[in-house]
Amino acid sequence: MTASTFAPGLVVRGFTPPLALSDFKLIAFDMDSTLINIECIDEIADAVGKKAEVAAITEATMRGEIKDFKESLTRRVALLQGVPVAALQQVYDERLRLNPGASELVAACKAAGLKVLLVSGGFTFFANRVRDRLGIDFTRSNLLDEADGALTGRVVPQAWGDICDGAEKRRTLLEVASLLGAAPQQCIAVGDGANDLPMMGEAGLSVAYHAKPKVREQAMVSIEAGGLDRLLELLRG
């Protein structure tokens, strides 16, 4: 597909704006570095002086250089063993911020009748708080194991599976769409990393937000300057 610059910092391919927002029924967001400004696992690792080590694995994974997300996450979570659970609240309070335009885009989608899904390779501690803050309808994310007030370095299996990776993000998008009676073409998927590509590939509109090169190249919309609400420049209500 040929890409064109619709406006400074806003690249589109494969369609001519504007589209009608009301033609969609579901918008799915990645969380870390998409809805929020940080990679939570990197900031948690900072509590035990391992941020650089964990961040290097995170970066390689998001760029698609480490292909197996499950193995990558398992390696990184193992490095969090012994981190006090209280450190998670500290990260949330002191470091986590919504990315610019997140509230505005979610509000506009809800006003147009869309349901909102947060599907993350990050953690429920943060996903649930972001959900409540933005009024998000559905979430799926990973659950950190803890014992005696500290992280054990393991992820807890949940009813749907063990780790929310790219394949699970795709499956969740399709599952929620089915619950809503929506076709994949009626879904929007927004992400920044390689593990978002499977769900972005299913959606009728795929959106890269300040994303890794591999993701920018494959998305129908690439927001490369400004906030998430720049998507609204391409979607009429």
VENWOPE-V452465 format. One line per field, one symbol per residue. phi: phi as a letter, one per 30 degrees, with the letter a starting at -180 (. if undefined). psi: psi as a letter, one per 20 degrees, with the letter a starting at -180 (. if undefined). Layout:
phi=???
psi=???
This chain:
phi=.dcbddaeibcbbiacdccdeddccbbccdcdicdbdbcedddddddcicdddddddedddddidcdcdddddedddeddejddeddddddddcbdbddeidddddddddddjddbccbbddbeedddddeddciddbbbaccddbahibdcibcddcedlcbdcdddddddedddededicdedcccbbabbedddeddddddbcbcchcdeddedcddbbdcaicdddeddcbcd
psi=ppqqogrpjopqqjroqqrphiiqipppprfpjfhrirohhghghhhkkjgggghgggghghijhohnhggggggghhiipipphhhghgggghhpqqqpigggggghghhjjqqppooqjbqhggghhhghhikqgqqprqopqqpkjqqijqppqrhiagpnaghhggggghgggghikqqhijqpppairhiihghhhhqhopppolrqghgghiqhpooiqarhihhihipq.
